[in-house]
C-alpha cells in the first residue's frame, strides 16, 4: 500500500515550524471494483510527522488484518429510528415494548440527536447518563435508557458503522441506601384477608356494573388486569373450572375501537388457572345477563365473545384497564381501605394468601404465570417468615404449659 505525507498550512521557512501547521497522510487502499479508480484514505490534523506515520501504520495494519472499519456519517436520530424498526421486527416484540424503547430513545435525543454516531464519545455518553441522573430519573428508568443505548451502539458496531462502542464502560450512578433502608426493604402493597373480604363485600353491595365479578376474578386468580380485560367466553371451561390465559389487552390511547390483543407478558404467562366454584357461578350468572344485552342491541353489539364488555356506548367492546383501576379506587374509598392499593395489589394479595395457606412458591409462580419474579418471592418470603415466627411462638407456648 502506497502512501505519502505532507504538511498543510505552513507558511514559514523555519526548520522547526511553529506556525500551527499540521501533517496529513494519504494512503492507497485499493481499487474501487465499480469505477476502477484508486481508493484513497486521507486523514489530517496531526501535529508532527511521527504522529501521522503512527496513525498510518495502524490503518495499514487494520487493512491487512481485515479489521478496518470505514466509519459513516449517519447521525444518532436516524440510526436510532432504523434500529428500533429492526429490533421490533427481529424480536417480534409487543407494541408496548416498542413504545417503551421509543420513550427511552427520546431521553437520549437531547444529547445525541444530530451528532454523528462516530462522534459520540465514551465521555459524552457518560455525561448524558450523569445528567439524566441529576434530573431525578429513577434507577429503573435509567437502567432502561442505558440498556437501549447499549443495544443501539452495539448494533452500529455490528453493522461496521463505527469502530468504538461509547457505552462499553459506561456506568449508572446509584443512590447509596442507608442500613435502615436495606433492612426495611419495602414490600409491594397487598391486603390482609379481612381487607380483601371487605373489598369484595363493598363491590357486591355498592359496586357498579361488573365490579363484583371483576374483583372476585382478580382476587381468586391473581391474573393481571390486562389479562382479565382480554378474556373471552371460550377461555372458560365451566366443567373443569379453569380459566385459560392466552392473551392480554393493549390500548395505549384508550380508544375503544383501536384495542389490540397481544401475546401475554412472558412465555410462562400462558396458563390455565383452576378457580373456585364461586367464580364459576358468578361467570355463569353474568353470561345470562350479557346474552340479554346482546339480544337488545342486535347487530350493534360487537359479537367477539368478550366477558368484560361494555353495555351501552360501543356495546360488546372490552372495557379499559383504566376502568378497572378507577373502579377499584372508588371501592377502596367506600370501604375505607388504603388508596395506594391498585388492581395489581390483588395479584400480590393472591400471593400472600396462597403462602399463608402453605402453597409452595413454585406452585404460586406457576399460577401467576411467572418464570422468575423478585417481587413475588419477597411477598412469599415475608409471609412465610411471619408464619415461622408463629410456629416458634406456638412451640414456646407449648413448653410453658408443661
KAKASUL-V689673 format. One record per backbone hydrogen bond with DSSP energy under -0.5 kcal/mol. NH is the residue of the N-H (numbers start at 1). CO is the residue of the C=O. Records with the same first field share a line. If there is no record, write none. Layout:
NH=CO + CO
This chain:
4=26
6=24
8=22
17=15
22=8
23=46
24=6
25=43
26=4
27=41
28=2
29=39
30=39
32=37
33=31
36=32
39=30
41=27
42=40
43=25
46=23
52=48
53=49
54=50
55=51
56=52
57=53
58=54
59=55
60=56
61=57
62=58
63=59
64=60
65=61
66=62
67=62
68=62
71=69
72=161
76=112 + 115
77=113
79=75
80=76
81=77
82=78
83=79
84=80
85=81
86=82
87=83
88=84
89=85
90=86
91=87
92=88
93=88
97=94
98=94
99=95
100=96
101=97
102=98
103=99
104=100
105=101
106=102
107=103
108=104 + 105
109=105
110=106
111=108
112=108
113=109
115=112
117=74
119=116
120=117
121=119
125=121
126=122
127=123
128=124
129=125
130=126
131=127
132=128
133=129
134=130
135=131
136=133
137=132
142=138
143=139
144=140
145=141
146=142
147=143
148=144
149=145
150=146
151=147
152=148
153=149
154=150
155=151
156=152
157=153
158=154
159=155
160=157
161=156
162=156
166=164
168=165
170=167
177=175
182=178
183=179
184=180
185=182 + 183
196=192
197=193
198=194
199=195
200=196
201=197
202=198
203=199
204=200
205=201
206=202
207=203
211=208
214=210
215=211
216=212
217=213
218=214
219=215
220=216
221=217
222=218
228=224
229=225
230=226
231=228
233=305
235=232
236=233
237=235 + 242
238=236
241=237
242=237
243=273
244=235
245=271
246=244
248=262
249=226
250=260
254=251
256=254
258=255
259=256
260=250
262=248 + 260
269=266
270=267
271=245 + 269
273=243
274=272
275=241
279=276
280=276
281=277
282=278
283=279
284=280
285=281
286=282
287=283
288=284
289=285
290=286
291=287
292=288
293=289
294=290
295=291
296=292
297=293
298=294
300=297
301=298
302=315
303=301
304=302
307=231
309=307
310=317
315=312
316=310
317=314
319=308
324=320
325=321
326=322
327=323
328=324
329=325
330=326
331=327
332=328
333=329
334=330
335=331
336=332 + 333
337=332
341=338
345=342
346=342 + 343
347=343 + 344
348=344
349=345
350=346
351=347
352=348
353=349
354=350
355=351
356=352
357=353
358=355
359=354
364=360
365=361
366=362
367=363
368=364
369=365
370=365
377=373
378=374
379=375
380=376
381=377
382=378
383=379
384=380
385=381
386=382
387=383
388=384
389=385
390=386
391=387
392=388
393=389
394=390
395=391
396=392
397=393
398=394
399=395
400=396
401=397
402=399
